[in-house]
Amino acid sequence: MVYIVTVKFLSSKQTFPKEGMADFALINGKIITIDGNDSIVEAVACKDKKVIAVGDYDKVKAYIGEDTEVLDLEGKTVTPGFVDTHVHFSSGARRSRSVDLRYVRTMDDMIAELKAKAETLPPGRWLRGWGYNESKLKEKRFPNRYDLDKASMEHPITVTRQGGHDGIRVNSLALELGGITKDTPDPPEPSFIDRDPETGEPLGNLREKATTSINELIAKEPPLTKEEKKEGLRNTITLMLAWGITSIQEPGAPMDMIPLYMELYEEGEFHIRNSYLASAPSTRLFEGRNARYSAAVDIAIDAGLYSGFGNDHIKFAGIKLGHDGSMSAGNCAVYEPYLNYPTPDNYGVVHGYSNEELKDGSALKEFAPIVVKLHNAGMRCGIGAIGDRGIDFYLDAIEVAYNQNPRPDVRHSLEHCSLPTLKALERMKRIDVTSSTSVGFGWELGDQHRGFMGMERMKRYMPMKTFKEMGIVASGNADWSVCSANPMEGIHVCVNRTTETGQDLSQNQAISRMDAIRVYTWNGAYITHEEGIKGSIEPGKYADFAVLDRDILTCDPDEVHKIKVLTTIVDGKVVYKRE
């Protein structure tokens, strides 16, 4: 346990420091500062949301006055508050109307979860599920229309797999309402309607443009109330704080959600720092694969936004662009085909472009101007890129912007950046591109990634050691809610290079525990140009800390993923305590 006490008396001879008395202090701990020397100290003093002193108790006690709240750590380990640079925060507002399928392990379990939710909804209301992974199901396959029909024939049903980049699976009623039949023409590649090979009837598996009619119907559903959204966001904040996460970068934050964030902030309930990569309003539908991205850039420019605009908890970081599919879904773009995949010669896709468009340059000609426009407007972008071919395509677009206008220290980021080549890393270094690395994927999805890529490619999978050696700043994340955002799982992967089942992810990219903590703290702050105000425990920086239940530097390395956060502190105030 850790104890909070309040000092009630002082020596009349005490000398008061010029900074004034602390309003909060941590003492008697092992405090990992992540400063430039990786210093470990015993105590920290805080005032007005910021750190004012670090060091041994004799140094810090000079800042402790009769009104100082003191947290006696009793030897516990403290890190800076964790920074996760890819959290789909606003999606937490929508979870109350959908079914979490991440932990189902059989098709019957999935059907039971959906059926239970259907019983709470009026007939005709859309029922949505998310997060299942076919590789973790006993049946080792995707659900089809007939599976989902067992959950309900009175509700149109749509489910998305873990990652969300593999289209949707729908039941018969959803197909009927969407007007999708055996006579519906096949959309152009890479979109498709999965069909029974004998009858031509759609099986309920829809990708890319084949989902348009379904998405248009879902968009007509009664919107969430403001209070439903706020409650979902409160729950998400609590979840992040329970993992010791005090700062996030949110990719694709709908612009219409930002006023709601501000409302929670003004009500004193936004106990997390969110540097968001904006997306166009979720209330609008867009035609064309780049229309939403273009609209977001135009809206931001018209509003006069720039990266860093905002307050101490809610900041505009830039624009989220692009996506490269999902490695576990078998559709991120790679140069060599997937191994052990049902479809032979599968190379994945880039942002819905055909192979012909990638080869003839028309894809880059269409996409690069969006990057150029935001780059010239003083903004940064985060681009979803997983496979080596996808990474190279998006680096091509960033390089076009950089060559036209070599702005210094922009820090555009590749989100996920799972499988870069050495040439890609050299280019990232040269044009100042950072990596918002989804190293947490390795814990939950690593078995599947390993099977699809093979061990040779695993040598450059989430290359945390090579990033460090080449001077490329790489932060950590798990793409919540695709995977658990627990930083301990990501740190475990950085250190041990093993999955949750113990499978090897190639030891050549393992890094030290101190370096892994830095990935989830200082490096995360750097990505959004905030390393001067957070990410380490130093005077002048925000007083954001995580108190751990064991020593992360000396515990059994195989137990790193088991570490729990006991207390989370933001702005020098306790905002979470484990019961």
Backbone hydrogen bonds, N-H to C=O, Kabsch-Sander energy under -0.5 kcal/mol:
donor,donor_aa,acceptor,acceptor_aa,energy
3,Y,72,D,-2.0
5,V,3,Y,-0.5
5,V,70,V,-3.4
7,V,68,T,-1.3
14,Q,11,S,-1.7
16,F,14,Q,-0.5
20,G,17,P,-1.6
22,A,63,Y,-3.6
23,D,46,C,-2.0
24,F,46,C,-1.8
25,A,69,E,-2.2
26,L,44,V,-2.7
27,I,71,L,-2.3
29,G,42,E,-1.9
30,K,76,K,-2.6
31,I,29,G,-0.7
31,I,41,V,-2.9
32,I,30,K,-0.7
32,I,78,V,-3.1
33,T,31,I,-0.8
33,T,39,S,-2.3
38,D,35,D,-1.7
41,V,31,I,-2.2
42,E,55,G,-0.9
43,A,55,G,-2.5
44,V,26,L,-2.4
45,A,53,A,-2.8
46,C,24,F,-3.1
47,K,50,K,-2.9
50,K,47,K,-1.8
51,V,541,K,-3.0
52,I,45,A,-3.0
53,A,45,A,-1.5
55,G,43,A,-2.0
59,K,56,D,-0.7
60,V,56,D,-2.2
61,K,57,Y,-2.9
62,A,59,K,-0.8
63,Y,60,V,-2.3
64,I,61,K,-1.4
65,G,22,A,-0.5
65,G,63,Y,-0.7
68,T,65,G,-1.4
69,E,23,D,-1.7
70,V,5,V,-3.6
70,V,68,T,-0.6
71,L,25,A,-3.2
72,D,3,Y,-3.5
72,D,70,V,-0.7
73,L,27,I,-2.7
73,L,71,L,-0.8
75,G,28,N,-3.7
76,K,73,L,-1.8
78,V,30,K,-2.5
79,T,546,A,-2.3
81,G,544,D,-2.2
82,F,244,G,-2.5
83,V,520,Y,-3.4
84,D,82,F,-0.5
84,D,247,S,-2.3
85,T,83,V,-0.6
85,T,476,G,-1.6
87,V,249,Q,-2.2
88,H,480,W,-3.1
89,F,87,V,-2.4
91,S,88,H,-0.8
92,G,89,F,-1.8
93,A,90,S,-1.6
94,R,91,S,-1.4
95,R,91,S,-0.5
95,R,92,G,-0.6
97,R,94,R,-1.3
98,S,95,R,-1.7
99,V,128,R,-2.2
100,D,98,S,-0.5
101,L,99,V,-0.7
101,L,130,W,-3.2
104,V,101,L,-1.1
110,M,106,T,-1.8
111,I,107,M,-2.6
112,A,108,D,-2.4
113,E,109,D,-2.3
114,L,110,M,-2.3
115,K,111,I,-2.7
116,A,112,A,-2.3
117,K,113,E,-1.6
118,A,114,L,-2.5
119,E,115,K,-1.7
120,T,117,K,-1.7
121,L,118,A,-1.5
124,G,154,E,-2.3
125,R,122,P,-2.0
127,L,156,P,-2.8
128,R,97,R,-0.6
128,R,126,W,-0.5
129,G,158,T,-2.1
130,W,99,V,-2.4
131,G,160,T,-1.0
132,Y,160,T,-0.9
136,K,133,N,-2.0
137,L,134,E,-0.9
138,K,105,R,-2.4
140,K,137,L,-1.1
145,R,203,L,-2.7
148,L,144,N,-2.2
149,D,145,R,-1.8
150,K,146,Y,-0.8
150,K,147,D,-1.0
151,A,148,L,-1.1
152,S,148,L,-1.3
158,T,127,L,-2.2
159,V,169,R,-2.6
160,T,129,G,-1.7
162,Q,132,Y,-3.4
164,G,161,R,-1.8
166,D,167,G,-0.5
168,I,206,L,-2.5
169,R,159,V,-2.4
170,V,204,G,-2.1
171,N,157,I,-1.5
172,S,145,R,-0.6
175,L,171,N,-2.0
176,E,172,S,-2.4
177,L,173,L,-2.7
178,G,174,A,-2.2
179,G,176,E,-1.2
180,I,175,L,-2.6
181,T,179,G,-0.7
184,T,181,T,-1.3
191,S,188,P,-1.6
192,F,207,R,-0.8
194,D,192,F,-0.5
194,D,205,N,-2.6
196,D,201,E,-2.7
200,G,196,D,-2.6
203,L,194,D,-2.8
204,G,194,D,-0.5
206,L,168,I,-2.7
206,L,204,G,-0.7
207,R,192,F,-1.9
210,A,207,R,-2.1
211,T,208,E,-2.1
212,T,209,K,-1.5
215,N,211,T,-2.7
216,E,212,T,-2.2
217,L,213,S,-1.4
218,I,214,I,-2.4
219,A,215,N,-2.0
220,K,217,L,-1.2
221,E,218,I,-1.9
229,K,225,T,-2.2
230,K,226,K,-2.6
231,E,227,E,-2.4
232,G,228,E,-2.0
233,L,229,K,-2.3
234,R,230,K,-2.6
235,N,231,E,-2.2
236,T,232,G,-1.8
237,I,233,L,-2.5
238,T,234,R,-2.4
239,L,235,N,-2.1
240,M,236,T,-2.4
241,L,237,I,-2.5
242,A,238,T,-1.9
243,W,239,L,-0.8
243,W,240,M,-0.9
244,G,241,L,-1.6
245,I,240,M,-2.4
246,T,82,F,-2.1
246,T,244,G,-0.6
247,S,82,F,-1.7
248,I,273,R,-3.2
249,Q,84,D,-1.8
250,E,275,S,-1.1
252,G,277,L,-1.0
253,A,250,E,-0.7
253,A,277,L,-2.2
255,M,279,S,-1.7
257,M,254,P,-2.2
258,I,254,P,-0.6
258,I,255,M,-0.7
260,L,257,M,-0.7
261,Y,257,M,-1.8
262,M,258,I,-2.4
263,E,259,P,-1.9
264,L,260,L,-2.1
265,Y,261,Y,-2.3
266,E,262,M,-2.8
267,E,263,E,-1.4
268,G,265,Y,-1.7
269,E,264,L,-2.9
270,F,264,L,-0.7
271,H,269,E,-1.5
272,I,270,F,-1.2
273,R,246,T,-2.4
274,N,272,I,-0.6
274,N,313,H,-3.7
275,S,248,I,-2.6
275,S,273,R,-0.6
276,Y,274,N,-0.8
276,Y,315,K,-2.7
277,L,250,E,-3.5
278,A,276,Y,-0.7
278,A,318,G,-3.0
279,S,253,A,-2.7
284,R,281,P,-1.4
291,A,288,G,-0.7
292,R,288,G,-0.5
294,S,290,N,-2.6
295,A,291,A,-2.4
296,A,292,R,-2.0
297,V,293,Y,-2.1
298,D,294,S,-2.4
299,I,295,A,-2.7
300,A,296,A,-2.3
301,I,297,V,-2.4
302,D,298,D,-2.7
303,A,299,I,-1.8
304,G,301,I,-1.3
305,L,300,A,-2.5
307,S,378,G,-0.9
308,G,316,F,-3.7
309,F,306,Y,-2.3
309,F,316,F,-0.6
311,N,314,I,-2.2
315,K,274,N,-2.6
316,F,309,F,-3.5
317,A,276,Y,-3.1
317,A,315,K,-0.6
318,G,276,Y,-1.1
319,I,380,R,-1.8
320,K,278,A,-2.0
321,L,319,I,-0.5
321,L,382,G,-2.5
330,G,326,S,-0.5
330,G,327,M,-0.8
331,N,326,S,-2.6
332,C,326,S,-0.9
333,A,349,V,-0.6
334,V,347,Y,-2.5
338,Y,346,N,-2.5
339,L,452,F,-3.1
346,N,343,T,-0.5
347,Y,345,D,-0.6
349,V,331,N,-2.2
350,V,353,Y,-0.6
351,H,323,H,-1.2
351,H,349,V,-0.6
353,Y,350,V,-3.1
358,L,354,S,-1.8
359,K,355,N,-2.4
360,D,356,E,-2.6
361,G,357,E,-0.5
363,A,357,E,-2.2
365,K,361,G,-2.2
366,E,362,S,-1.5
367,F,363,A,-2.2
368,A,364,L,-2.7
370,I,367,F,-1.5
371,V,367,F,-1.0
372,V,368,A,-2.5
373,K,369,P,-2.2
374,L,370,I,-1.9
375,H,371,V,-2.5
376,N,372,V,-2.5
377,A,373,K,-1.0
378,G,375,H,-1.3
379,M,374,L,-2.3
380,R,317,A,-0.5
382,G,319,I,-1.9
383,I,413,S,-2.5
384,G,321,L,-1.7
384,G,322,G,-0.9
385,A,383,I,-0.6
385,A,415,E,-2.6
389,R,333,A,-1.0
390,G,333,A,-1.7
391,I,387,G,-2.8
392,D,388,D,-1.9
393,F,389,R,-2.0
394,Y,390,G,-2.2
395,L,391,I,-2.3
396,D,392,D,-2.1
397,A,393,F,-1.5
398,I,394,Y,-2.2
399,E,395,L,-2.8
400,V,396,D,-1.8
401,A,397,A,-1.6
402,Y,398,I,-2.8
403,N,399,E,-2.8
404,Q,400,V,-1.6
405,N,401,A,-2.0
407,R,405,N,-3.0
410,V,407,R,-0.5
411,R,432,D,-0.7
412,H,432,D,-0.5
413,S,381,C,-2.5
414,L,434,T,-2.4
415,E,383,I,-2.7
415,E,413,S,-0.7
416,H,436,S,-3.3
417,C,385,A,-2.1
417,C,415,E,-1.2
419,L,386,I,-1.7
425,L,421,T,-2.1
426,E,422,L,-2.3
427,R,423,K,-2.0
428,M,424,A,-2.7
429,K,425,L,-2.2
430,R,426,E,-1.9
431,I,427,R,-2.5
432,D,429,K,-0.8
433,V,428,M,-2.7
434,T,412,H,-2.7
435,S,473,V,-2.2
436,S,414,L,-2.1
436,S,434,T,-0.5
437,T,435,S,-1.3
437,T,475,S,-1.2
438,S,416,H,-1.3
439,V,437,T,-1.9
440,G,477,N,-2.6
441,F,438,S,-1.8
442,G,439,V,-1.4
443,W,440,G,-1.1
444,E,440,G,-1.1
445,L,441,F,-3.0
446,G,441,F,-0.8
449,H,445,L,-2.5
450,R,446,G,-3.0
451,G,447,D,-1.9
452,F,448,Q,-2.2
453,M,449,H,-2.5
454,G,450,R,-2.4
458,M,454,G,-1.4
459,K,455,M,-0.7
459,K,456,E,-0.9
460,R,457,R,-1.9
461,Y,458,M,-1.4
462,M,418,S,-2.8
464,M,462,M,-2.6
465,K,509,Q,-0.6
467,F,463,P,-2.7
468,K,464,M,-1.9
469,E,465,K,-2.6
470,M,466,T,-2.2
471,G,467,F,-0.6
471,G,468,K,-1.1
472,I,467,F,-2.6
473,V,471,G,-0.6
475,S,435,S,-2.5
476,G,519,V,-0.9
477,N,437,T,-1.4
480,W,86,H,-0.6
482,V,479,D,-3.0
483,C,478,A,-0.8
489,E,486,N,-1.4
490,G,486,N,-1.1
491,I,487,P,-3.1
492,H,488,M,-2.0
493,V,489,E,-1.9
494,C,490,G,-2.2
495,V,491,I,-2.2
496,N,492,H,-3.4
497,R,492,H,-0.6
497,R,493,V,-1.8
499,T,503,Q,-1.8
500,E,443,W,-2.2
502,G,499,T,-1.7
505,L,497,R,-2.9
509,Q,506,S,-1.2
510,A,507,Q,-1.8
511,I,494,C,-2.1
516,A,512,S,-2.2
517,I,513,R,-2.4
518,R,514,M,-2.1
519,V,515,D,-1.9
520,Y,516,A,-1.3
521,T,518,R,-1.6
522,W,535,G,-0.6
523,N,518,R,-2.4
524,G,518,R,-0.5
525,A,521,T,-1.9
526,Y,522,W,-2.3
527,I,523,N,-1.9
528,T,524,G,-0.8
528,T,525,A,-0.5
529,H,526,Y,-2.4
530,E,525,A,-3.1
533,I,530,E,-1.8
534,K,530,E,-1.5
537,I,33,T,-2.6
538,E,536,S,-1.0
540,G,51,V,-3.1
541,K,538,E,-2.1
542,Y,533,I,-3.0
543,A,49,K,-2.9
544,D,542,Y,-1.9
545,F,543,A,-0.5
545,F,569,I,-2.1
546,A,79,T,-2.3
547,V,567,T,-3.0
548,L,77,T,-3.0
548,L,546,A,-0.5
549,D,564,K,-2.0
552,I,550,R,-0.8
554,T,551,D,-0.8
555,C,551,D,-2.1
559,E,556,D,-2.5
560,V,557,P,-1.2
562,K,559,E,-1.6
563,I,560,V,-1.6
566,L,547,V,-3.1
566,L,564,K,-0.6
567,T,547,V,-1.1
568,T,576,Y,-2.3
569,I,545,F,-2.6
570,V,573,K,-2.5
572,G,543,A,-2.6
573,K,570,V,-1.3
575,V,568,T,-2.6
576,Y,568,T,-1.4
578,R,566,L,-3.1
